[in-house]
Amino acid sequence: MASNTVPVGDSRGSRAIRFGTHFWGLVGMWTTAAACSLAWNLREQRQNILEIGRNNAQTAYEKDLVYLRWLVGHRARDASSSQRG
């Protein structure tokens, strides 16, 4: 019998369970699960970073538009008051 097998008794005789095979199978499944979790987290993080960037760009654009409208309104008033005087 190999060193990584253990005899298990049943009604038909003894049978060997190979712990090494089960162990490496579990290690493989655990590694696959960890790799999938890492890939999912990296994907989520990338999406969040892009969303934050889009929100920042949109906020800056809207702020520039508000400032431009304010500036145009003030220049129009200044131009009309300077023409009167």
Secondary structure, DSSP 8 states (H G I E B T S, - for coil): --TTEEEEEETTEEEEEEHHHHHHHHHHHHHHHHHHHHHHHHHHHHHHHHHHHHHHHHHHHHHHHHHHHHHHHHHHHHHHHHHH-
